């Protein structure tokens, strides 16, 4: 049985914090390097973004430009952008899940 009043080993605690910080930084670099692609429901618009949230391209099918007015086309673009942001959030959460789970176990 461990003593609930025992003082924790500070060197050990600091080492754990350093290790977790390094792991978080490593994962953050991995997330920032990710490339995410997403589409509107009918694939009229495709967006690409990096893990840091910056969009690198928005491609619009030429048929969509002929088929939709500006208002509808802007809604389709927003749909693709939001799909990209959602995919990025899901991918980021998946990358950080092991660290979050480990922190809860401590």
C-alpha positions in Angstrom: 0.0 0.0 0.0 1.4 3.4 -0.9 1.5 6.3 1.6 -1.1 8.9 0.5 1.0 11.6 2.3 4.3 10.7 0.6 5.9 13.5 -1.3 6.3 12.7 -5.0 9.7 12.5 -6.6 10.0 15.9 -8.3 12.7 14.7 -10.7 10.5 11.9 -11.8 7.5 14.3 -12.2 9.6 16.7 -14.2 10.9 13.9 -16.5 7.3 12.9 -17.1 6.2 16.4 -17.9 9.2 16.8 -20.3 8.4 13.6 -22.0 4.7 14.5 -22.5 5.7 18.0 -23.7 8.0 16.5 -26.3 5.3 14.0 -27.4 2.8 16.8 -27.8 5.3 18.9 -29.8 6.0 15.9 -32.0 2.4 15.3 -32.7 1.8 19.0 -33.3 4.5 18.9 -36.0 2.9 15.8 -37.5 -0.6 17.5 -37.6 0.9 20.7 -39.1 2.4 18.6 -41.9 -0.9 16.8 -42.8 -2.6 17.5 -46.1 -6.4 17.1 -46.0 -8.7 17.0 -49.0 -12.5 17.3 -48.8 -15.3 17.7 -51.2 -18.8 19.1 -51.4 -21.6 16.5 -51.4 -21.7 16.1 -55.2 -17.9 16.7 -55.7 -18.5 20.1 -57.4 -15.8 21.7 -55.2 -12.6 20.2 -53.8 -10.6 21.9 -51.1 -7.1 21.1 -49.8 -5.7 22.4 -46.5 -2.8 21.9 -44.3 -2.8 20.7 -40.7 -2.3 24.3 -39.6 -5.7 25.2 -41.0 -4.4 27.1 -44.1 -6.2 26.2 -47.3 -3.8 25.4 -50.2 -6.4 25.1 -53.0 -10.0 25.3 -53.8 -11.0 23.7 -57.1 -14.4 24.3 -58.7 -15.7 22.0 -61.4 -16.3 24.1 -64.5 -19.7 22.5 -64.9 -20.7 23.8 -61.5 -19.8 27.4 -62.6 -22.2 27.0 -65.6 -24.9 25.2 -63.6 -25.2 27.3 -60.4 -25.7 31.0 -59.7 -23.2 32.8 -57.5 -25.2 32.3 -54.3 -25.6 28.6 -54.7 -22.0 28.1 -55.8 -20.8 30.0 -52.7 -22.9 27.7 -50.5 -21.3 24.7 -52.2 -17.8 26.2 -51.6 -18.7 26.7 -47.9 -19.9 23.1 -47.7 -16.5 21.9 -49.0 -14.5 24.2 -46.7 -16.5 23.1 -43.7 -16.0 19.5 -44.7 -12.3 20.1 -44.8 -12.2 21.8 -41.4 -14.2 18.9 -40.0 -11.8 16.3 -41.4 -8.9 18.3 -40.0 -10.5 18.4 -36.6 -11.1 14.6 -36.6 -7.6 13.8 -37.8 -6.1 16.1 -35.2 -8.2 14.5 -32.4 -7.1 11.1 -33.6 -3.4 12.0 -33.5 -3.7 13.5 -30.0 -6.0 10.8 -28.5 -3.2 8.6 -27.2 -1.6 11.5 -25.3 -4.9 12.6 -23.9 -5.7 9.0 -22.8 -2.3 8.7 -21.1 -2.8 12.0 -19.3 -6.1 10.7 -17.9 -4.4 7.6 -16.6 -1.9 9.5 -14.6 
